[in-house]
Amino acid sequence: MSLHPASALTGGPLVGSPAAPAQGSSPGTATGPVPGGQDVTATTPGGRRGTGIALMLTGSASNQTGAAIGALAFPAIGPVGVVAIRQLTTALVLTPLVRPRVRGLTRQQWWPVLGLVLVFSVMNLSLYAAIERIGLGLAVTLEFLGPLTVAVISSRRAIDGIAALVAGLGVLVLTNPGPTTDFVGIGLALVAAAAWGGYILLNRTVGQRMPGLQGTAVASLVTAGVWLPVALIWFSLHPPTTAAIGLAVACGVLASAVPYAVDLLALRRVPAQVFSIFTSINPVWAALAGWAVLDQMLGLNQWVGIGLIALSNVVVSARPAKTASARGPSG
C-alpha cells in the first residue's frame, strides 16, 4: 500500500492517545491503588489541570510532527513498514529507560496492557486501510468519532458536550471530506474510531493500576514482539533504504514514545472528557507540521477549522474543574 506523504497527518495518534474515570469516580478525579501501596488518588485543581493541558499539547505536537516525518518514508517502505519500525523503536526507547517488570503482574494489570497492544495495532491498520479506500479527509473525520463519543458520554455538563460538537465541526471543516459509497472503507474508519476510543479508556486504566510508565513500557514491549515477525516478512518483500529507516525511527520516537509517556502523565491530571476533546488539537498540529515539513499550504477551510478547534479547547480548559473529593491535592 503506497500513500501520499500527507496521508499520515490529520488522524489520531497511530500508536497512541486517552481514557475514562474509574467507575464511581467523578470526572475530575482519578482513583486507584498501585503496587507498593501508593495511592494515586488525585484531584485536578488549577495547577495540575494546567500541567495536564501543557502535556496534552506537547504530546499532540510531537505526534503530528513525527507523523509528518514518517510520511516521508511512505514511498520507500509504505505505511506498514513505518508502523512496524515505529512499534519496534518505541519498545527500544522505553524498555531501557523504564525497565518494565513483566513478572509479578496481576491479572487486573495484564488485561488493560494486552488491550492496549490490540488497539495499537487495530487503530493503525484500520485507519490506513480506510485512507486507502475512502481518502484521508473522510477517514480521519470518522475516526474522530471515537474520542468525541468518549467526551460526550463521560461528561456530565452540557458545555463539554457543546465544546465536543464544536471540535467535531472543526475537524469536519478542516478535513473537508467528500461523499463516498465505499461502505467497507467507512466500516474500517469506524473500527479505527472505536480503537481510538478504546485506547482512551485503557490508557487511563493502565495509569491507575501501574506506577510510572510501567504499563506503557510493558504494552510497547509486547506490541513490538507482535510486530517483529510482521516487520521481517514485510521488509523481505520491500527492502528498506537507510533514509527510510532513519525517518521511520524518528517517527517512532516523536509519534509513539513521546506521546505514550506524555498521554499517560496527562491522564493523571485531567478528566477523560477533557483529554478526549483535546485530541481535536491533532489536526491543528498536523496542518502546521504539513506546512513546515511537507510544504503544504493552508486553505480557508483549514483556517476556519483550526479556529473552531482552538475555540473548543479554550472553552474546556478555561473552566475550573469540580472534584468530588475533599482530601485536596495528593502529590
C-alpha positions as CSV (number, residue, x, y, z in Angstrom):
1,M,0.0,0.0,0.0
2,S,1.5,3.3,-1.1
3,L,0.1,6.6,0.1
4,H,0.9,10.3,-0.4
5,P,3.0,11.7,2.4
6,A,0.1,13.8,3.6
7,S,-1.9,10.7,4.5
8,A,-0.3,10.5,7.9
9,L,-1.1,13.9,9.1
10,T,-4.5,14.7,10.5
11,G,-5.5,11.4,12.0
12,G,-5.3,10.3,15.6
13,P,-2.1,9.0,17.0
14,L,-1.1,6.0,15.1
15,V,0.1,4.1,18.1
16,G,-1.1,6.1,20.9
17,S,-3.8,8.7,22.8
18,P,-6.7,9.0,26.0
19,A,-9.2,7.3,29.0
20,A,-12.2,7.4,31.3
21,P,-12.6,7.8,35.0
22,A,-12.9,4.8,37.2
23,Q,-16.4,3.7,37.8
24,G,-18.0,5.6,40.6
25,S,-15.5,8.5,40.5
26,S,-16.2,12.0,39.4
27,P,-14.9,13.2,36.0
28,G,-12.4,15.3,37.8
29,T,-10.9,12.6,40.0
30,A,-8.7,9.7,39.2
31,T,-8.5,6.9,41.8
32,G,-6.8,3.6,42.2
33,P,-4.1,1.8,44.1
34,V,-0.8,0.8,42.6
35,P,1.7,-1.8,43.6
36,G,3.6,-0.9,46.8
37,G,0.5,0.6,48.5
38,Q,0.9,4.0,46.9
39,D,-2.4,5.7,46.3
40,V,-2.7,7.6,43.0
41,T,-6.0,9.3,44.0
42,A,-5.7,12.9,42.7
43,T,-7.9,15.8,42.2
44,T,-7.5,18.2,39.3
45,P,-7.1,21.7,40.7
46,G,-5.8,24.6,38.6
47,G,-2.1,23.7,38.8
48,R,-2.5,20.1,38.0
49,R,-5.1,20.9,35.3
50,G,-2.7,23.4,33.7
51,T,0.1,20.9,33.7
52,G,-2.1,18.3,32.1
53,I,-3.1,20.7,29.3
54,A,0.5,21.5,28.7
55,L,1.4,17.8,28.5
56,M,-1.5,17.2,26.1
57,L,-0.4,20.0,23.8
58,T,3.2,18.7,23.8
59,G,2.1,15.2,23.1
60,S,-0.1,16.1,20.2
61,A,2.5,18.4,18.7
62,S,5.2,15.7,18.9
63,N,2.8,13.1,17.5
64,Q,1.9,15.1,14.4
65,T,5.5,16.2,13.8
66,G,6.6,12.6,13.9
67,A,3.7,11.6,11.6
68,A,4.9,14.2,9.0
69,I,8.4,12.9,9.2
70,G,7.3,9.3,8.9
71,A,5.1,10.2,5.9
72,L,8.4,11.0,4.0
73,A,9.3,7.3,4.2
74,F,6.0,6.0,2.7
75,P,7.3,5.9,-0.9
76,A,10.1,3.6,0.1
77,I,8.6,1.2,2.7
78,G,4.9,2.1,2.8
79,P,2.8,2.7,5.9
80,V,3.1,-0.9,7.1
81,G,6.9,-0.6,7.2
82,V,6.7,2.8,9.0
83,V,4.3,1.4,11.6
84,A,6.4,-1.7,12.2
85,I,9.6,0.4,12.8
86,R,7.6,2.8,15.0
87,Q,6.5,-0.1,17.2
88,L,10.0,-1.5,17.5
89,T,11.6,1.9,18.1
90,T,9.1,2.7,20.9
91,A,10.0,-0.5,22.7
92,L,13.7,0.1,22.2
93,V,13.4,3.6,23.7
94,L,11.0,2.8,26.6
95,T,12.4,-0.6,27.7
96,P,15.9,0.5,28.9
97,L,14.5,3.8,30.3
98,V,11.6,2.3,32.3
99,R,12.9,-1.3,32.8
100,P,9.4,-2.7,32.9
101,R,8.8,-5.6,35.3
102,V,6.8,-8.2,33.4
103,R,7.0,-10.8,36.1
104,G,4.6,-10.4,39.0
105,L,1.9,-8.5,37.1
106,T,-1.6,-9.4,38.3
107,R,-4.5,-10.3,36.0
108,Q,-6.0,-6.9,36.7
109,Q,-2.9,-5.3,35.4
110,W,-2.4,-7.6,32.4
111,W,-5.8,-7.2,30.8
112,P,-5.6,-3.4,30.1
113,V,-2.0,-3.8,28.9
114,L,-3.0,-6.5,26.4
115,G,-5.9,-4.4,25.4
116,L,-3.5,-1.6,24.5
117,V,-1.5,-4.0,22.4
118,L,-4.6,-4.8,20.5
119,V,-5.9,-1.3,20.0
120,F,-2.4,0.0,18.9
121,S,-2.4,-2.4,16.0
122,V,-6.1,-2.2,15.1
123,M,-6.0,1.6,15.2
124,N,-3.0,1.8,12.8
125,L,-4.0,-0.8,10.3
126,S,-7.7,0.1,10.1
127,L,-7.0,3.8,9.7
128,Y,-4.6,3.4,6.8
129,A,-6.7,0.8,5.1
130,A,-9.6,3.2,5.3
131,I,-7.4,6.1,3.9
132,E,-6.5,3.8,1.0
133,R,-10.2,3.2,0.2
134,I,-12.0,6.5,1.0
135,G,-9.3,9.1,1.3
136,L,-7.7,11.0,4.2
137,G,-10.4,13.5,5.0
138,L,-13.4,11.2,5.5
139,A,-11.3,8.5,7.2
140,V,-9.9,10.9,9.8
141,T,-13.3,12.6,10.3
142,L,-14.9,9.2,11.0
143,E,-12.0,8.2,13.3
144,F,-12.5,11.3,15.4
145,L,-15.9,9.9,16.4
146,G,-14.0,7.7,18.9
147,P,-12.7,10.3,21.2
148,L,-15.7,12.5,20.5
149,T,-18.0,9.8,21.8
150,V,-15.9,9.3,24.9
151,A,-16.0,13.0,25.6
152,V,-19.8,13.2,25.3
153,I,-20.6,10.0,27.2
154,S,-18.2,10.7,30.1
155,S,-19.2,14.3,30.6
156,R,-21.9,15.4,33.0
157,R,-22.0,19.0,31.8
158,A,-23.8,20.4,28.8
159,I,-20.9,22.8,28.0
160,D,-18.5,19.9,27.5
161,G,-20.9,18.3,25.0
162,I,-21.3,21.5,23.1
163,A,-17.5,22.0,23.0
164,A,-17.1,18.5,21.7
165,L,-19.6,19.1,18.9
166,V,-17.8,22.4,18.0
167,A,-14.5,20.5,17.9
168,G,-16.1,17.8,15.7
169,L,-17.4,20.5,13.4
170,G,-13.9,22.0,13.3
171,V,-12.4,18.7,12.2
172,L,-15.1,18.3,9.5
173,V,-14.4,21.8,8.1
174,L,-10.6,21.3,8.4
175,T,-10.5,18.0,6.5
176,N,-13.3,18.9,4.1
177,P,-14.4,15.3,3.3
178,G,-16.2,14.3,0.2
179,P,-19.0,11.9,-0.4
180,T,-18.4,8.1,-0.7
181,T,-20.3,4.9,-1.2
182,D,-17.5,2.7,-0.1
183,F,-19.1,1.1,2.9
184,V,-16.1,-1.2,3.6
185,G,-13.9,1.9,3.8
186,I,-16.4,3.6,6.1
187,G,-16.5,0.5,8.3
188,L,-12.7,0.4,8.6
189,A,-12.7,4.1,9.6
190,L,-15.3,3.4,12.3
191,V,-13.2,0.5,13.5
192,A,-10.3,2.9,13.9
193,A,-12.6,5.3,15.8
194,A,-13.6,2.5,18.2
195,A,-9.9,1.6,18.7
196,W,-9.0,5.2,19.4
197,G,-11.9,5.4,22.0
198,G,-10.7,2.1,23.5
199,Y,-7.2,3.5,23.8
200,I,-8.5,6.4,25.8
201,L,-10.2,4.1,28.3
202,L,-7.4,1.5,28.5
203,N,-4.6,4.0,28.9
204,R,-6.3,5.6,31.9
205,T,-6.9,2.2,33.5
206,V,-3.2,1.3,33.0
207,G,-2.2,4.6,34.6
208,Q,-4.3,3.8,37.6
209,R,-3.1,0.3,38.1
210,M,0.6,0.5,37.4
211,P,3.2,3.0,38.7
212,G,5.1,5.5,36.5
213,L,5.4,4.3,32.9
214,Q,5.5,0.6,33.7
215,G,2.2,-0.1,31.9
216,T,3.1,1.8,28.8
217,A,6.5,0.2,28.6
218,V,5.1,-3.3,29.0
219,A,2.5,-2.7,26.3
220,S,5.1,-1.3,23.9
221,L,7.3,-4.3,24.6
222,V,4.6,-6.8,23.9
223,T,3.4,-4.9,20.8
224,A,7.0,-4.9,19.4
225,G,7.1,-8.7,19.9
226,V,3.9,-9.0,17.9
227,W,5.2,-6.7,15.1
228,L,8.6,-8.2,14.8
229,P,7.6,-11.1,12.5
230,V,5.4,-8.7,10.5
231,A,8.5,-6.4,10.0
232,L,10.7,-9.3,9.0
233,I,8.2,-10.5,6.3
234,W,7.4,-7.0,5.1
235,F,11.0,-5.9,4.7
236,S,11.9,-9.1,2.9
237,L,9.4,-8.1,0.3
238,H,10.1,-4.4,0.5
239,P,13.8,-3.8,1.2
240,P,14.2,-0.6,3.1
241,T,16.6,2.3,2.3
242,T,18.8,3.8,5.0
243,A,17.0,7.1,4.7
244,A,13.6,5.5,5.1
245,I,14.7,3.6,8.2
246,G,16.0,6.8,9.7
247,L,12.8,8.7,9.0
248,A,10.7,5.8,10.5
249,V,12.9,5.7,13.6
250,A,12.4,9.5,14.1
251,C,8.7,8.9,13.6
252,G,8.7,6.2,16.3
253,V,10.4,8.5,18.9
254,L,8.3,11.6,18.2
255,A,4.9,10.0,17.3
256,S,5.0,7.0,19.6
257,A,7.4,7.0,22.6
258,V,6.9,10.7,23.5
259,P,3.1,10.7,23.2
260,Y,2.8,7.4,25.0
261,A,4.6,8.8,28.1
262,V,3.0,12.3,27.9
263,D,-0.5,11.0,27.4
264,L,-0.3,8.7,30.4
265,L,1.0,11.6,32.6
266,A,-1.6,13.9,31.3
267,L,-4.4,11.5,32.1
268,R,-3.5,11.5,35.7
269,R,-4.1,15.2,35.8
270,V,-7.2,15.9,33.7
271,P,-10.6,14.2,33.4
272,A,-11.2,11.8,30.5
273,Q,-13.7,14.1,28.6
274,V,-11.2,17.0,28.7
275,F,-8.5,14.7,27.3
276,S,-10.9,13.4,24.6
277,I,-11.9,16.9,23.5
278,F,-8.2,17.9,23.4
279,T,-7.5,15.2,20.9
280,S,-9.1,17.6,18.4
281,I,-6.0,19.7,18.5
282,N,-4.2,17.0,16.5
283,P,-5.5,18.3,13.1
284,V,-4.2,21.8,14.1
285,W,-0.6,20.5,14.7
286,A,-1.0,18.3,11.6
287,A,-1.7,21.3,9.4
288,L,1.3,23.1,10.9
289,A,3.5,20.1,10.5
290,G,2.3,19.6,6.9
291,W,3.3,23.2,6.2
292,A,6.7,23.1,7.9
293,V,7.8,19.6,6.9
294,L,5.9,18.8,3.7
295,D,5.5,22.4,2.4
296,Q,1.7,22.2,2.3
297,M,-0.2,25.5,2.3
298,L,-3.4,26.0,4.4
299,G,-6.7,26.9,2.7
300,L,-9.5,29.0,4.0
301,N,-11.5,25.9,5.2
302,Q,-8.4,24.7,7.2
303,W,-8.0,28.1,9.0
304,V,-11.7,28.1,9.8
305,G,-11.5,24.5,11.1
306,I,-8.4,25.4,13.2
307,G,-10.3,28.3,14.7
308,L,-13.3,26.2,15.7
309,I,-11.0,23.5,17.3
310,A,-9.0,26.1,19.2
311,L,-12.2,27.7,20.5
312,S,-13.5,24.4,21.8
313,N,-10.2,23.8,23.6
314,V,-10.2,27.3,25.2
315,V,-13.8,26.7,26.5
316,V,-12.8,23.4,28.1
317,S,-9.5,24.4,29.5
318,A,-10.7,27.8,30.9
319,R,-13.3,26.3,33.2
320,P,-12.2,25.3,36.7
321,A,-12.6,21.5,37.4
322,K,-15.0,20.3,40.0
323,T,-13.9,17.5,42.2
324,A,-15.8,15.1,44.4
325,S,-13.0,14.5,46.8
326,A,-12.5,16.7,49.9
327,R,-8.9,15.5,50.5
328,G,-7.2,18.1,48.4
329,P,-4.3,17.5,46.0
330,S,-2.2,14.5,46.5
331,G,1.4,14.5,45.2
